[in-house]
Amino acid sequence: MSNEFVRIAGLCAKISDGGTDKEILRGVDLEIPAGEVHAIMGPNGSGKSTLSYVLAGREDYEVTGGTATFKGQDLLALEPEERAALGLFLAFQAPVELPGVNNANFLRTAVNAVRRARGQDELDAVAFLKAVRKETKHLSMSDDMLKRNVNVGFSGGEKKRNEVLQMRMLAPSFAILDETDSGLDIDALRIVAEGVNSLRAPDFSALVITHHQRLLDYIVPDRIHVMARGRIIHSGGPELAKQLEAQGYARFLAEAA
Amino acid sequence: MPAIAETRDAVESLGQSTYKWGFETDIEMDLAPKGLNEDTIRLISRRKEEPEWLLGWRLKAFQAWQAMAEPTWAKVSHPPIDFQDAHYYAAPKKKAGPKSLDEVDPELLRTYEKLGIPLHEQALLAGVELPEGQEARAPIAVDAVFDSVSVVTTFRETLAKAGVIFCPISEAVRDHPELVRRYLGSVVPVSDNFYAALNSAVFTDGSFVYVPRGVRCPMELSTYFRINARNTGQFERTLIVVEDGASVSYLEGCTAPMRDENQLHAAVVELVAMDDASIKYSTVQNWYPGDENGRGGIYNFVTKRGACRGARSKISWTQVETGSAITWKYPSCILQGDGAVGEFYSVAVTNNHQQADTGTKMIHLGRNTRSTIIAKTISAGQSDSTYRGLVRMMPKASGARNFTQCDSLLIGDRCGAHTVPYIESRNMTAKVEHEATTSKISEDQLFYCRQRGLSEEDAVGLIVNGFCKDVLKELPMEFAVEAQKLLQISLEGSVG
């Protein structure tokens, strides 16, 4: 089973854009064993975010081929909330605002929804508050952020921290972080990275999507994949990040062409 | 087909067990013949043993009504209503209801369950008949809302001790004629509008509340508590008078869907607040909205108006409207006393084929009067919702202020939301502010919530409740919790 954690094979997906179909994923092959953190890098428009959306179950994308399994289950057959219950978490590149919805209330509703689905007891208000306080302290977030409405009026950095807070509270076994480093200053970056690193465990995997090698100084991945034109075109160890930073994607793009 | 016949057909097609008790009126005793004329009104008045002045008042209303035409300015459409095809008086009588909960529409029971309504209360709301022999207790069935009768007794004693009168209006006509005579029709005159005139002519019952000078009513008054709540009928009349320095909070309605055999409802509510008095009137309305194809459903044409007669008096309307096929309703405030305050907080939800045209009127007469309007409209399915409001600053309303905020939320792409604010200012020092927004529940928001583990329905509920927060927080605590659940249930199946 440990070899069979996250397995994506030949995944193809398209999106309908004003009547014309646009193929974005053109056969993605990717395996992430339990306990490993992988990173995906690649030029804009290569399909990195689409991959994260398709794995999380966004309905705008139509899967046209291939498979994606998680813990042996066919991810693509599940509703988004069922994937969440199974342990998949997506930290959004652009976290969505929910006007009028209290952040703490949202978080507690979500935590209890996944706990119910996983057969765990729900957290009562006191237990929840205790757990969330511990995490906000960890992430250097003010309690004030819990009282505000979900992502409304949050700065870029606050939104990303809020994503990491949700991730930690929802206790996922597979986390996808879609450019969580964008818009973060160096201190925030360190805090966010620490938030991910401390989740590292034999039964936890992560897929980190980023443009910058900088994040990978803090979250050191086991493997790095280069994505272009809807495929993984090259994979390597953590040293690949430095190489990409120095040389860009041109070499790999030329090789793949 | 006349609307009333259509409802009857639609309702009958729902099956015997669902709705049957409403339509077996033909051979019952003590039933006025169909139709509306002076004889009908005389009959009603006689049966209720009313004084001569009230009969005269009713007849005056009837004459006014005959000369009036149905208003057509609201953005609602329905088949013509045949006002002669109805019984205007039916004494509370034995009704052929379902014999037990097993015979009640399971859909209805599921809704009760989601609202967390206890079993014995479910039976009551669904109109389940009591077995033979218990019949004598039927008129006080509402007592069953509580776990014991003693709660009701305590409640009556507490009110009596405080000097608060809270009783059916027909009882008030008998026991407190001078009060009723002084205030009835003083806020909504008999000829105010077509439906108010109709109500004045034929109303059968409703509530009367009188809070004497300086008394803060010791508990929230609820139609839930009122003994005859079940048989109030379609032309309800409510009159609330609060004297100097006194205050009351009144709750109308119930979050549980009340089944009702009458399609046309035309209630009138009059509120009077004297110096420094305050009235908080909260409504949760969840009447039968018709089926998903728009057949049947209650037509709700209500006139609600409050007069802030005294200085610094305050009237606050809060309403959550999720039911009825058609809602036509504008709870209003006449801000007469200097420094009087009027408030209107509203959530109107329409789904399927429901139509709502609702809003408020704030008439500023006195100096430094203030009003606040927060209206939230949620449309889903193929429904249509209109906010229609009037803010009028009269010449003497120096320093008066109004703030209005109208927000519409659309779910899906086949519904409509409209905002029609009228603003008239005849005083240079008056200040009127109006803000309005229209938004949709976005795919992004739904996906975000679902990725965090929430079901689509829970996600919609959360977003809608967030949207309505400013209004829901005005409701009394326990009502607010129920209203939140109700919003979610009303919108079930509206996405995806």
Chai-1 contact restraints between the chains, C-beta under 6 A:
chainA,res_idxA,chainB,res_idxB,connection_type,confidence,min_distance_angstrom,max_distance_angstrom,comment,restraint_id
A,A56,B,Q451,contact,1.0,0.0,6.0,A-B,restraint_1
A,R58,B,F447,contact,1.0,0.0,6.0,A-B,restraint_2
A,P80,B,R450,contact,1.0,0.0,6.0,A-B,restraint_3
A,P80,B,Q451,contact,1.0,0.0,6.0,A-B,restraint_4
A,E81,B,R450,contact,1.0,0.0,6.0,A-B,restraint_5
A,E81,B,G453,contact,1.0,0.0,6.0,A-B,restraint_6
A,E81,B,S455,contact,1.0,0.0,6.0,A-B,restraint_7
A,A84,B,Q451,contact,1.0,0.0,6.0,A-B,restraint_8
A,A84,B,G453,contact,1.0,0.0,6.0,A-B,restraint_9
A,A85,B,G453,contact,1.0,0.0,6.0,A-B,restraint_10
A,L90,B,Q451,contact,1.0,0.0,6.0,A-B,restraint_11
A,V96,B,D444,contact,1.0,0.0,6.0,A-B,restraint_12
A,V96,B,Q445,contact,1.0,0.0,6.0,A-B,restraint_13
A,V96,B,Y448,contact,1.0,0.0,6.0,A-B,restraint_14
A,L98,B,G466,contact,1.0,0.0,6.0,A-B,restraint_15
A,P99,B,G466,contact,1.0,0.0,6.0,A-B,restraint_16
A,G100,B,G466,contact,1.0,0.0,6.0,A-B,restraint_17
A,G100,B,F467,contact,1.0,0.0,6.0,A-B,restraint_18
A,G100,B,K469,contact,1.0,0.0,6.0,A-B,restraint_19
A,V101,B,L462,contact,1.0,0.0,6.0,A-B,restraint_20
A,V101,B,G466,contact,1.0,0.0,6.0,A-B,restraint_21
A,A110,B,R452,contact,1.0,0.0,6.0,A-B,restraint_22
A,A110,B,G453,contact,1.0,0.0,6.0,A-B,restraint_23
A,A113,B,G453,contact,1.0,0.0,6.0,A-B,restraint_24
A,A113,B,L454,contact,1.0,0.0,6.0,A-B,restraint_25
A,V114,B,G453,contact,1.0,0.0,6.0,A-B,restraint_26
